Amino acid sequence: MDHVYKSVEVTGSSSESLQAAIENAISRTSKTIRNMRWFQVTDTRGYIENNKIAYWQVTLKIGFDVE
């Protein structure tokens, strides 16, 4: 079967971890995008406060089926 996908770019954040930032982005995107199939991390960065990591930001491309 041939597959056709469309992708969107989103950025998730978390004060806990990179994985939590990815999961936050996927969870929030799933509220408005159906049939998500894959993700690709395109950028990772962190925010520093008082010389410590305050939170992580992860930018993803999320692919979903074209209906």
C-alpha positions as CSV (number, residue, x, y, z in Angstrom):
1,M,0.0,0.0,0.0
2,D,1.3,3.5,-0.9
3,H,1.4,6.0,1.9
4,V,1.2,9.8,1.7
5,Y,2.0,11.9,4.7
6,K,1.8,15.6,5.6
7,S,4.0,17.0,8.4
8,V,3.8,19.8,10.9
9,E,6.5,21.3,13.0
10,V,5.9,21.8,16.8
11,T,8.1,22.5,19.8
12,G,7.4,20.9,23.2
13,S,9.0,21.8,26.5
14,S,9.5,20.3,29.9
15,S,11.4,21.0,33.1
16,E,11.9,17.3,33.6
17,S,13.6,15.8,30.5
18,L,14.0,15.7,26.7
19,Q,11.7,12.7,26.5
20,A,9.0,14.5,28.5
21,A,9.3,17.5,26.1
22,I,8.8,15.2,23.1
23,E,5.8,13.5,24.8
24,N,4.3,16.9,25.7
25,A,4.6,18.0,22.0
26,I,3.0,14.7,20.7
27,S,0.2,14.7,23.4
28,R,-0.8,18.3,22.7
29,T,-0.6,17.9,18.9
30,S,-2.8,14.8,19.1
31,K,-5.7,17.0,20.2
32,T,-5.9,18.6,16.8
33,I,-4.2,16.2,14.4
34,R,-5.5,12.8,13.6
35,N,-3.6,9.7,12.3
36,M,-0.1,10.7,13.5
37,R,2.4,8.1,12.4
38,W,6.0,9.3,13.0
39,F,8.1,12.0,14.5
40,Q,11.6,13.4,13.8
41,V,13.6,15.5,16.3
42,T,14.9,18.5,14.3
43,D,16.3,20.7,17.2
44,T,17.1,20.4,20.9
45,R,17.8,23.3,23.2
46,G,17.6,24.2,26.8
47,Y,16.8,27.3,28.9
48,I,19.2,28.3,31.7
49,E,18.2,30.1,34.9
50,N,20.6,30.7,37.8
51,N,23.2,28.6,36.1
52,K,21.0,25.6,36.0
53,I,18.8,23.9,33.4
54,A,15.3,25.4,33.8
55,Y,13.7,23.5,31.0
56,W,14.2,21.6,27.7
57,Q,12.7,22.6,24.3
58,V,12.5,20.0,21.5
59,T,11.4,20.8,18.0
60,L,9.7,17.9,16.1
61,K,8.3,17.2,12.7
62,I,5.2,15.1,13.2
63,G,3.9,13.1,10.2
64,F,0.3,12.1,9.7
65,D,-1.7,10.3,7.1
66,V,-3.4,12.4,4.4
67,E,-7.1,11.5,4.4
